[in-house]
Amino acid sequence: MASSTPPPHCALTTSKPYHPHPLPQTHSHPHPHPNHRNNHQRHWSSQKVSLNRPTPPRNATHPPPSQTPNFLSLSSSKSDFSADFSGRRSTRFVSKMHFGRAKISGNGRHSSFAEEALEEAIRCCKNEAGLDQVLLTFGSKLLGSDDYTFLFRELGNRGEWLTAMRCFEFAIGRERKRNEQGKLASSMISILGRSGKVDLAEKVFENAVSDGYGNTVYAYSALISAYAKSGYCNEAIRVFETMKDSGLKPNLVTYNALIDACGKGGADFKRASEIFDEMLRTGVQPDRITFNSLLAVCSGAGLWETARGLFNEMIYRGIDQDIYTYNTFLDAACNGGQIDVAFDIMSEMHAKNILPNQVTYSTVIRGCAKAGRLDRALSLFNEMKCAGITLDRVSYNTLLAIYASLGKFEEALNVSKEMESMGIKKDVVTYNALLDGFGKQGMYTKVKQLFAEMKAEKLSPNLLTYSTLISVYLKGALYHDAVEVYKEFKKQGLKADVVFYSKLIDALCKKGLVEYSSLLLNEMTKEGIQPNVVTYNSIINAFGESASNECGSDNVSQIVSTISQSKWENTEEDNIVKIFEQLAAQKSASGKKTNAERQDILCILGVFHKMHELQIKPNVVTFSAILNACSRCSSFDEASLLLEELRLFDNQLYGVAHGLLMGQREGVWAQALSLFNEVKQMDSSTASAFYNALTDMLWHFDQKQGAQLVVLEGKRSEVWENTWSTSCLDLHLMSSGAACAMVHAWLLSIRSIVFEGHELPKMLSILTGWGKHSKITGDGALKRAIEGLLTSIGAPFEVAKCNIGRFISTGAVVTAWLRESGTLEVLVLQDDTSHLRATRFGQISNLQQLTL
């Protein structure tokens, strides 16, 4: 059966998500409490915006803040889940959007002696005594801060930051003017920030403040920028507040650095917009860098509509866009699932003579890969090569990951060889993609071979490497191998994070080992790691799967709390090792098959309550899992308990699901279309999962006309790509309920062709896939459901001899069947409303019975 809920870690190339970077609090300057600033919020309008340049009003190139066009609202009256469901929180810094920017080699104010001193310093950079002699020799010749700044910067650009620091210390010791010392300190802080040496930049700043030459806007701005470049958003904001408390007025550079810190440090857009509001209130006008940084924040947060509003305001203000603007805008579009819009943006770039570069192509290729449009991604690679753009390591890794995910391992290995022929060695990301791809295909021998090869190449496996390997082995029931990899992971001194645990919990849930996933959840919280929405989605979805997953239920109530204590909690041994070893000892450890639907319903409710308690907001995957669970309920009352949870989080979604299930299509269909418009903005796997789950629930409770309406809307929105043609119906990405509803709709469609006097194609096909994830190849749940449906309505299709996942018939035979008098009656779906009369849906009347 096609999975109706996508795996939580479904990106082709996975990067470590953002985590706050705690820094040691060694600051000599005070730690102020945040100022109680004006709570003024910029009100973002919901006006529609386009990529075309709007005509600014006369003399409105730089309008005052009160007259600027508003951005898109972050708090609209419609369902608010679209931003949360965009599917990805990027950790790529905006600097990667700026790939190819030439480093500034100087401002033209340094002397020729500075260039000579640089050459000598480079020669002596490994010899401290020699470097001191160079500095003494040129000390009387160098012309103040301009020459020394040139020297610091050029050494920093070459990665010689230790040499730059020695030069700085020498220059500070010789310089007597406070303002010149301040310039030197600001330059050194900036150079260390670019080198990622934030701790040293902080010390330079602290010394400058304590010695009386660091209390300047430039020094504070440089430190904020240094924090921004390393993603330390909270630290940057703290310094910003300290700066204002010191009586200094932030300038454009300060605000740009602070907004940049929000983008690189994972802050939400609300925080960045508050900074932007304050900037405008103080009379500081934004520039291109301001908007580029704001776009980067939107990109990371999945706020496509807001990014589009920012892009249009940039045009309104008369601020030109550059390659970095477009690359960041493209990233926002791709993160928001707007792949077609991304291609329009690329076309606009050509029209403005802004030529796409490596980052442009890599961004759109990743977007296509994430959206499942792999053929388009591969064609972009060819286009990239034809344009003479050399593939970089990121591009090669993305291409390799696409081939691996498609099971095209020969092509993936060829990409790996091509990388090396271009002088680009395989890195950890390369191997992670190969391990994941081969692992998903069950090629465990190759996985072990690749892991050994990786270590032979002296590459250090990272957190993702180990979580991928353990997940692969758990899904393959290779528990001994999982234990050994985990022990190696611990020996390396790596610390597990929420992604690591969530990936392992997901693997256990997919095996139906929900009790063991609960033990991992306990272990995770004992380590002080808070589960996130992905963690809980895996567990909820495990309950939503059919009883055939053989999930043990006797102790499954442990999942209701993170809560209950593991039976191993007081032992000194690693409990995760014990879990894996017990699985290895039992081998299958499938648990007892019990009729515990009521227990399962209560467990899901418990999970939701825990999410409430931890203030973890569900996303569309959560809601899809809830709808899946509803379709496994044996009664309306049980389903009502689950649907009531939707009301708590998203009233529009609850209204649509409840209304369709009650057969009230006319009353809720307009609201449903609005909801579907939001869903189709997401990536294809997330959108199709939602449609599958909703349709399955309707089909399960015999609301078959409603189910058919939903699948036809999904077809219109191209949620399932290339599903329907006159000769073929491809169902392999659909759930059973969605597929059954689609078969009825397709057969009615070709019936109309017949009665209009047209001939059907010679051969008709219905594709269900081979059921590669079922225990018996070719015996997938989707195939069984369609086979049963075709038999029940008497449709003259049979399994193809050469493809057991394909039903075929000739056009002539199907035409004859469609012309029979009784065919129309079996094809037109009818709703069964008997349960609606027996149950007042939405009333939790049987809660006490369920808890007995």
Residue pairs with C-beta under 8 A, 6 or more apart in sequence:
1 735
1 736
1 771
1 773
1 774
1 780
1 781
1 782
1 785
2 692
2 731
2 732
2 733
2 734
2 735
2 739
2 769
2 782
3 689
3 773
4 624
4 628
4 689
4 692
4 693
4 696
4 735
5 537
5 541
5 544
5 621
5 624
5 625
5 628
5 689
5 693
6 621
6 685
6 686
6 689
7 506
7 510
8 502
8 503
8 506
8 534
8 535
8 537
8 538
8 621
9 499
9 502
9 503
9 506
9 534
10 685
11 88
11 370
12 366
12 369
12 370
12 398
12 401
12 402
12 405
12 433
13 366
13 369
13 397
13 398
13 401
13 429
13 433
14 432
14 464
15 90
15 91
15 92
16 91
16 462
16 463
16 464
16 497
16 499
17 89
17 91
17 498
17 499
18 89
18 91
18 231
18 265
18 266
19 497
20 234
20 265
20 266
21 230
21 231
21 232
21 235
21 265
23 198
23 199
23 202
23 232
23 235
25 31
26 202
26 206
27 202
27 206
28 206
28 209
28 210
29 206
29 209
29 242
30 242
30 245
31 238
31 242
32 238
32 241
32 242
32 245
34 241
35 241
35 244
35 245
37 278
38 281
40 277
40 281
41 273
41 274
41 277
42 70
42 71
42 273
42 276
42 277
43 70
43 73
44 70
44 71
44 72
44 73
44 74
44 273
44 306
44 309
45 69
45 70
45 71
45 72
45 73
45 309
46 72
46 73
46 76
47 69
47 70
47 72
47 309
49 72
49 308
49 309
49 311
49 312
50 312
51 308
51 311
51 341
51 344
51 345
51 348
53 315
54 312
54 315
54 316
56 315
56 316
56 317
56 318
60 67
60 316
61 317
61 318
62 285
62 317
62 318
63 316
63 317
65 280
65 281
68 280
68 313
68 316
68 317
69 312
69 313
69 316
70 309
71 273
71 306
71 309
71 310
71 313
72 305
72 306
72 308
72 309
74 83
74 269
74 270
74 273
74 303
74 306
78 652
78 674
78 678
79 650
79 651
79 652
79 653
79 674
79 675
79 678
80 650
81 619
81 620
81 623
81 650
81 653
81 678
82 678
82 681
82 682
83 301
83 302
83 303
84 302
84 617
84 619
84 620
85 619
85 620
85 621
85 679
85 682
85 686
86 301
86 302
86 303
86 304
86 335
86 336
86 337
86 681
86 682
86 683
87 302
87 335
87 337
87 370
87 682
87 683
87 686
88 302
88 335
88 370
88 683
89 266
89 300
89 301
89 302
90 299
90 300
90 331
90 335
91 266
91 300
92 331
93 229
93 231
93 263
93 264
93 296
94 260
94 263
94 264
94 292
94 293
94 296
94 324
94 328
95 229
95 264
96 359
97 292
97 296
97 324
97 327
97 328
97 331
97 359
97 363
98 324
98 327
98 359
99 327
99 357
99 358
99 359
100 323
100 357
100 358
100 359
101 324
103 157
104 153
105 153
105 154
105 157
106 150
106 153
106 154
107 146
107 150
109 146
110 143
110 146
110 147
110 149
110 150
111 141
111 142
111 143
111 146
111 147
113 138
113 141
113 142
113 143
113 147
114 142
114 143
114 146
114 147
114 148
114 150
114 151
115 150
116 138
117 134
117 135
117 138
117 141
117 142
117 147
117 151
118 150
118 151
118 154
118 155
120 134
120 137
120 138
121 131
121 134
121 135
121 151
121 155
121 163
121 167
122 155
122 158
122 160
122 163
123 130
124 130
124 131
124 133
124 134
125 131
125 155
125 160
125 162
125 163
128 166
131 163
131 166
131 167
132 166
132 170
135 166
135 167
135 170
139 170
139 174
142 148
142 151
144 175
144 180
145 171
145 175
145 180
145 183
145 184
145 187
148 167
148 168
148 171
148 184
148 187
149 183
149 184
149 187
151 164
151 167
152 164
152 167
152 168
152 184
152 187
152 188
152 191
153 187
153 191
155 161
155 163
155 164
155 167
155 191
156 164
156 191
156 192
156 194
156 195
159 195
161 191
161 192
161 195
161 197
161 200
164 188
164 191
165 188
165 192
165 200
168 184
168 188
168 204
171 184
172 181
172 184
172 185
175 181
175 184
178 212
178 213
179 213
181 208
181 211
181 213
182 208
182 213
182 214
182 216
182 218
182 219
183 218
185 204
185 205
185 207
185 208
185 213
185 214
185 219
185 222
186 216
186 218
186 219
186 221
186 222
187 222
188 201
188 204
189 201
189 204
189 205
189 219
189 222
189 223
189 226
190 222
190 225
190 226
192 198
192 200
192 201
192 204
192 226
193 201
193 222
193 223
193 225
193 226
193 227
193 228
193 229
193 230
194 226
194 229
196 229
196 230
198 226
198 227
198 229
198 230
198 232
201 222
201 223
201 226
202 223
202 226
205 214
205 219
205 222
205 223
206 214
207 214
208 214
208 219
209 215
209 219
215 246
215 248
216 248
217 243
217 248
217 249
217 250
217 251
217 254
218 253
220 239
220 240
220 242
220 243
220 246
220 248
220 250
220 254
221 250
221 251
221 253
221 254
221 257
223 239
224 236
224 239
224 240
224 243
224 254
224 257
224 258
224 261
225 253
225 257
225 260
227 233
227 235
227 236
227 239
227 261
227 265
228 236
228 257
228 258
228 260
228 261
228 264
228 265
229 260
229 264
230 264
231 261
231 264
231 265
231 266
232 261
232 265
233 261
233 262
233 264
233 265
233 266
233 267
233 271
234 265
236 257
236 258
236 261
236 265
237 258
237 261
237 271
240 250
240 254
240 258
243 250
243 254
244 250
249 282
250 258
250 279
250 282
250 284
251 284
252 284
252 285
252 286
252 287
252 290
255 275
255 276
255 278
255 279
255 284
255 286
255 290
256 287
256 289
256 290
256 293
258 275
259 272
259 275
259 276
259 290
259 293
259 294
259 297
260 289
260 293
260 296
261 267
262 269
262 271
262 272
262 275
262 293
262 297
263 272
263 293
263 294
263 296
263 297
263 299
263 300
264 296
266 300
267 297
268 301
269 297
269 298
269 301
269 303
269 306
272 293
272 294
272 297
273 294
276 286
276 290
276 294
279 286
279 290
280 286
286 317
286 319
287 319
288 314
288 319
288 320
288 321
288 322
288 325
291 310
291 311
291 313
291 314
291 319
291 325
292 324
292 325
292 328
294 310
295 307
295 310
295 311
295 325
295 328
295 329
295 332
296 328
296 331
297 303
298 304
298 306
298 307
298 310
298 332
299 307
299 328
299 331
299 332
299 335
300 335
302 335
302 336
303 332
303 336
304 332
304 333
304 335
304 336
304 337
304 338
304 681
305 336
307 329
307 332
307 333
307 336
308 332
311 321
311 325
311 329
314 321
314 325
315 321
321 329
321 352
321 354
322 354
323 354
323 355
323 357
323 360
326 345
326 349
326 354
326 360
327 357
327 359
327 360
327 363
329 345
330 342
330 345
330 346
330 360
330 363
330 364
330 367
331 363
333 339
333 341
333 342
333 345
333 367
334 342
334 363
334 364
334 366
334 367
334 368
334 370
334 371
335 367
336 681
337 371
337 680
337 681
337 682
337 683
337 684
337 686
337 687
338 681
339 364
339 367
339 368
339 371
339 373
339 376
342 363
342 364
342 367
343 364
346 356
346 360
346 364
349 355
349 356
349 360
350 356
356 387
356 389
357 389
358 384
358 389
358 390
358 391
358 392
358 394
358 395
361 380
361 381
361 383
361 384
361 389
361 395
362 392
362 394
362 395
362 398
364 380
365 377
365 380
365 381
365 384
365 395
365 398
365 399
366 398
368 374
368 376
368 377
368 380
369 377
369 398
369 401
369 402
369 405
370 683
371 683
371 684
371 685
372 683
372 684
372 685
372 721
373 684
373 721
374 402
374 405
374 406
377 398
377 402
378 399
378 402
381 391
381 395
381 399
384 391
384 395
385 391
390 422
391 399
391 422
392 424
393 419
393 424
393 427
393 429
396 415
396 418
396 419
396 422
396 424
396 430
397 427
397 429
397 430
397 433
399 415
400 412
400 415
400 416
400 419
400 430
400 433
400 434
401 433
401 436
401 437
403 409
403 411
403 412
403 415
403 437
404 412
404 433
404 434
404 436
404 437
404 438
405 436
405 437
405 440
407 437
407 441
409 437
409 438
409 441
409 443
409 446
412 433
412 434
412 437
416 426
416 430
416 434
419 425
419 426
419 430
420 426
425 457
426 457
426 459
427 459
428 454
428 459
428 460
428 461
428 462
428 464
428 465
431 450
431 451
431 453
431 454
431 459
431 465
432 462
432 464
432 465
432 468
434 450
435 447
435 450
435 451
435 465
435 468
435 469
435 472
436 468
436 472
438 446
438 447
438 450
439 447
439 468
439 469
439 471
439 472
439 475
439 476
440 472
442 476
444 472
444 473
444 476
444 478
444 481
447 469
447 472
448 481
451 461
451 465
451 469
454 461
454 465
455 461
460 492
461 469
461 489
461 492
462 494
463 494
463 496
463 497
463 499
463 500
464 499
466 485
466 486
466 488
466 489
466 494
466 500
467 499
467 500
467 503
467 504
468 503
469 482
469 485
470 482
470 485
470 486
470 489
470 503
470 504
470 507
471 503
471 504
471 506
471 507
473 479
473 481
473 482
473 485
474 482
474 504
474 507
474 508
474 511
474 580
474 583
475 507
475 510
475 511
477 511
477 587
477 588
479 580
479 581
479 583
479 584
479 587
480 584
482 580
482 583
482 584
483 577
483 580
483 581
483 584
486 576
486 577
486 580
487 577
489 496
490 574
496 524
496 527
496 529
497 529
498 524
498 529
498 530
498 531
498 532
498 534
498 535
499 534
501 520
501 521
501 523
501 524
501 529
501 531
501 535
502 531
502 532
502 534
502 535
502 538
504 520
505 517
505 520
505 521
505 524
505 535
505 538
505 539
506 534
506 538
508 514
508 516
508 517
508 520
509 517
509 538
509 539
509 541
509 542
510 538
510 542
512 542
512 545
512 549
512 550
512 551
512 552
512 590
512 591
513 551
513 552
513 583
513 589
513 590
513 591
514 539
514 542
514 543
514 551
514 552
514 553
514 556
514 559
514 591
515 552
515 554
515 555
515 556
515 558
515 591
516 579
516 582
516 583
516 589
517 538
517 539
517 542
517 559
518 539
518 555
518 556
518 558
518 559
518 564
519 558
519 566
519 568
519 575
519 579
520 576
520 579
521 531
521 535
521 539
521 559
521 562
522 558
522 562
522 563
522 564
522 565
522 566
522 569
523 566
523 575
523 576
523 579
524 531
524 535
524 562
525 531
525 562
526 566
526 569
530 614
531 562
531 614
531 616
532 616
533 611
533 616
533 617
533 618
533 619
533 621
533 622
534 621
536 607
536 610
536 611
536 616
536 618
536 622
537 619
537 621
537 622
537 625
539 559
539 607
540 604
540 607
540 608
540 622
540 625
540 626
540 629
541 621
541 624
541 625
541 628
542 549
542 551
543 551
543 600
543 603
543 604
543 625
543 629
543 632
544 604
544 625
544 626
544 627
544 628
544 629
544 631
544 632
545 551
545 628
545 632
546 632
546 781
547 593
547 632
548 781
550 590
550 591
550 593
551 591
551 600
552 590
552 591
552 592
552 594
553 591
553 592
553 594
553 596
553 599
553 600
554 591
554 592
554 594
554 596
556 596
556 599
556 600
556 603
557 564
557 599
557 602
557 603
557 606
558 564
559 603
559 606
559 607
560 602
560 603
560 606
560 607
560 609
560 610
561 606
561 610
562 610
563 610
566 575
568 575
568 578
569 575
571 578
582 589
583 589
597 632
597 633
597 634
597 638
598 638
598 850
600 629
600 632
601 629
601 633
601 638
601 641
601 642
601 850
602 850
602 851
604 626
604 629
604 642
604 645
605 641
605 642
605 645
608 618
608 645
608 648
611 617
611 618
612 648
617 649
618 649
620 679
620 682
620 686
620 689
620 690
621 686
621 689
623 646
623 649
623 650
623 653
623 690
623 693
624 689
624 690
624 692
624 693
625 693
626 642
626 643
626 645
626 646
627 657
627 690
627 693
627 694
627 696
627 697
628 693
628 696
628 697
629 642
630 639
630 642
630 643
630 697
630 700
631 693
631 696
631 697
631 699
631 700
631 701
631 737
632 700
633 639
633 642
633 700
635 839
636 701
636 835
636 836
636 838
636 839
636 841
637 839
637 844
637 845
637 846
637 850
638 846
638 850
639 661
639 697
639 701
640 839
640 841
640 842
640 843
640 844
641 844
641 847
641 850
643 654
643 657
643 658
643 661
643 842
644 654
644 842
644 844
646 653
646 654
646 657
647 654
652 671
652 674
652 675
653 675
655 668
655 671
656 668
656 671
656 672
656 675
657 694
657 697
658 841
658 842
659 665
659 667
659 668
659 671
659 672
660 668
660 672
660 694
660 698
660 703
660 706
660 710
661 697
661 698
661 701
661 703
661 706
661 841
662 836
662 841
663 703
663 706
663 831
663 833
663 836
665 705
665 706
665 709
669 709
672 710
672 713
673 713
676 713
676 714
676 717
679 686
679 687
679 690
679 691
679 719
680 687
680 717
680 719
682 690
684 719
684 721
687 717
687 719
688 714
688 719
688 720
688 733
688 734
691 710
691 711
691 714
691 719
691 720
691 738
692 734
692 735
692 737
692 738
693 735
694 710
695 707
695 710
695 711
695 714
695 735
695 737
695 738
695 741
696 735
696 736
696 737
696 738
697 737
698 704
698 706
698 707
698 710
698 737
699 707
699 736
699 737
699 738
699 740
699 741
700 737
701 835
702 831
702 832
702 835
703 831
703 832
704 741
704 744
704 829
704 830
704 831
704 832
705 829
705 830
705 831
706 831
707 737
707 738
707 740
707 741
707 829
708 741
708 742
708 744
708 745
708 829
710 738
710 741
711 734
711 738
711 741
711 742
711 745
712 745
714 720
714 738
715 723
715 724
715 742
715 745
720 730
720 733
720 734
721 733
722 730
723 729
723 730
723 731
723 733
723 734
723 742
724 730
724 742
724 746
724 749
726 750
726 753
726 760
726 761
727 760
727 761
727 763
727 764
727 765
728 764
728 765
728 766
728 767
729 742
729 743
729 746
729 765
729 766
729 767
730 767
731 739
731 742
731 743
731 766
731 767
731 768
731 769
731 782
731 786
732 767
732 768
732 769
732 782
732 805
734 742
734 782
735 782
736 781
736 782
736 785
736 786
739 768
739 782
739 785
739 786
740 785
740 786
740 789
741 829
743 766
743 786
743 789
743 790
744 827
744 828
744 829
747 795
747 818
747 827
748 827
748 828
750 760
750 764
750 814
750 818
751 818
751 823
751 824
751 827
753 760
754 760
754 815
754 818
754 819
755 818
759 811
759 815
760 811
760 812
760 814
760 815
761 811
762 810
762 811
762 812
763 808
763 809
763 810
763 811
764 797
764 808
764 809
764 810
764 811
764 814
765 800
765 806
765 807
765 808
766 786
766 790
766 797
766 806
766 807
766 808
767 805
767 806
768 780
768 782
768 783
768 786
768 805
768 806
768 807
769 780
769 782
769 783
769 805
770 777
770 778
770 780
770 783
770 804
770 805
771 777
771 778
771 779
771 780
771 781
771 782
771 783
771 805
772 780
773 780
774 780
774 781
778 804
778 805
780 805
783 804
783 805
786 807
787 799
787 807
789 795
790 797
790 807
793 826
793 827
794 817
794 823
794 826
795 809
795 814
795 817
796 809
796 813
796 814
796 817
797 807
797 808
797 809
797 814
798 807
798 808
798 809
799 806
799 807
799 808
800 806
800 807
800 808
817 823
